[in-house]
């Protein structure tokens, strides 16, 4: 009789529903991602079934121990309060899993190079800006050219299914141009876009990304034409061979004065919990984790990128399109302060070529100083 009662009790316990935490154990297997503005490294890392087997251990991913918590490197002193180890896969738990950092602002954000980095579902406001110092022009152009740029975006991330993640981002920006004396460029141009990014589940280590980013780019002087519309897109396959290595293979299309098709490829390497190398094109970054101090987690980084913009403008009463292409390198400091991130960067812009669609003569701009900054909430 006792054996029968024990069997009935076991069946009753196994049939009870799991405690509501906002995210299922299955969803938590999707949670660890790279989180940056670089879209090539925002794909979810869905670990195979061995992650969900209690007898197996989770892989070490950028500062996590096998138990899923942060382990301070031996060379650093013990973490002081309020930084306490925690389960990164439980960040989404709670009555409202959409904005965990807002719902629980006291939750510490601990990390190695990038930390556990759960996908931040819901809304994420972003603001970026940069300044290109005055630099001389060459060719038929005359005078100096400088740029102030300000971009704002509101990103929303949600699960289409327990394994597909969809992100759409409303974008708005302005460029304030000063100079040159010739050609006579408008003082300001504007960009309004909407980015749509779809991440597939990971199967056998493979993940797919598809992105479409239409935008309107104009000085608002005259009616909009085809020259004002940029229809950008990319597709990529990401293959994770280990917790330290991920490979990216894809292609990107930029709709500018020129129809630009470039590779969207490279590798992401995390040799330890302090160092990360995103060896990607058209944007690469090397990050080094400095530690947790001053109520935040801090990274020193160096990055380089190939950058191209275009806008519809009025030239001599006629509609034209200008394309601004350059290369940018810089060093900066990024900090995570629990409920917001910020960065500041100093760098150099070079290889600057300004190309027009119609009869306006093309011109180049000399190398110059670049200051860049941004914040994420």
Rosetta blueprint (number, residue, H / E / L):
1 X L
2 X H
3 X H
4 X H
5 X H
6 X H
7 X H
8 X H
9 X H
10 X H
11 X H
12 X H
13 X H
14 X H
15 X L
16 X L
17 X L
18 X L
19 X L
20 X L
21 X L
22 X L
23 X L
24 X L
25 X H
26 X H
27 X H
28 X H
29 X L
30 X L
31 X L
32 X E
33 X E
34 X L
35 X L
36 X L
37 X L
38 X L
39 X H
40 X H
41 X H
42 X L
43 X L
44 X E
45 X L
46 X L
47 X L
48 X L
49 X H
50 X H
51 X H
52 X H
53 X L
54 X L
55 X L
56 X L
57 X L
58 X L
59 X L
60 X L
61 X L
62 X L
63 X L
64 X E
65 X L
66 X L
67 X L
68 X L
69 X L
70 X E
71 X L
72 X L
73 X L
74 X L
75 X L
76 X L
77 X L
78 X L
79 X L
80 X L
81 X L
82 X L
83 X L
84 X L
85 X L
86 X L
87 X L
88 X H
89 X H
90 X H
91 X L
92 X L
93 X L
94 X L
95 X L
96 X L
97 X L
98 X L
99 X L
100 X H
101 X H
102 X H
103 X H
104 X L
105 X L
106 X L
107 X L
108 X L
109 X L
110 X L
111 X L
112 X L
113 X L
114 X L
115 X L
116 X L
117 X L
118 X E
119 X L
120 X L
121 X L
122 X E
123 X E
124 X E
125 X E
126 X E
127 X E
128 X E
129 X E
130 X E
131 X E
132 X E
133 X E
134 X E
135 X E
136 X E
137 X E
138 X E
139 X E
140 X L
141 X L
142 X E
143 X L
144 X E
145 X E
146 X E
147 X E
148 X E
149 X E
150 X E
151 X E
152 X E
153 X E
154 X E
155 X E
156 X E
157 X E
158 X E
159 X E
160 X L
161 X L
162 X L
163 X L
164 X L
165 X E
166 X E
167 X E
168 X E
169 X E
170 X E
171 X E
172 X E
173 X E
174 X E
175 X E
176 X E
177 X E
178 X E
179 X L
180 X L
181 X L
182 X E
183 X L
184 X L
185 X L
186 X L
187 X L
188 X E
189 X E
190 X E
191 X E
192 X E
193 X E
194 X E
195 X E
196 X E
197 X E
198 X E
199 X E
200 X L
201 X L
202 X L
203 X E
204 X L
205 X L
206 X E
207 X E
208 X E
209 X E
210 X E
211 X E
212 X E
213 X E
214 X E
215 X E
216 X E
217 X E
218 X E
219 X L
220 X L
221 X L
222 X L
223 X L
224 X L
225 X L
226 X H
227 X H
228 X H
229 X E
230 X E
231 X E
232 X E
233 X E
234 X E
235 X E
236 X E
237 X E
238 X E
239 X E
240 X E
241 X L
242 X L
243 X L
244 X L
245 X E
246 X E
247 X E
248 X E
249 X E
250 X E
251 X E
252 X E
253 X E
254 X E
255 X E
256 X L
257 X L
258 X L
259 X E
260 X E
261 X E
262 X E
263 X E
264 X L
265 X E
266 X E
267 X E
268 X E
269 X E
270 X L
271 X L
272 X L
273 X L
274 X L
275 X E
276 X E
277 X E
278 X E
279 X E
280 X E
281 X E
282 X L
283 X E
284 X E
285 X E
286 X E
287 X E
288 X E
289 X E
290 X E
291 X E
292 X E
293 X L
294 X L
295 X L
296 X L
297 X E
298 X E
299 X E
300 X E
301 X E
302 X E
303 X E
304 X E
305 X E
306 X E
307 X E
308 X E
309 X E
310 X E
311 X E
312 X E
313 X E
314 X E
315 X E
316 X L
317 X L
318 X E
319 X E
320 X E
321 X E
322 X E
323 X E
324 X E
325 X E
326 X E
327 X E
328 X E
329 X E
330 X E
331 X E
332 X E
333 X E
334 X E
335 X E
336 X E
337 X L
338 X L
339 X L
340 X L
341 X E
342 X E
343 X E
344 X E
345 X E
346 X E
347 X E
348 X E
349 X E
350 X E
351 X E
352 X E
353 X E
354 X E
355 X E
356 X E
357 X L
358 X L
359 X L
360 X L
361 X L
362 X L
363 X E
364 X E
365 X E
366 X L
367 X L
368 X E
369 X E
370 X E
371 X E
372 X E
373 X E
374 X E
375 X E
376 X E
377 X L
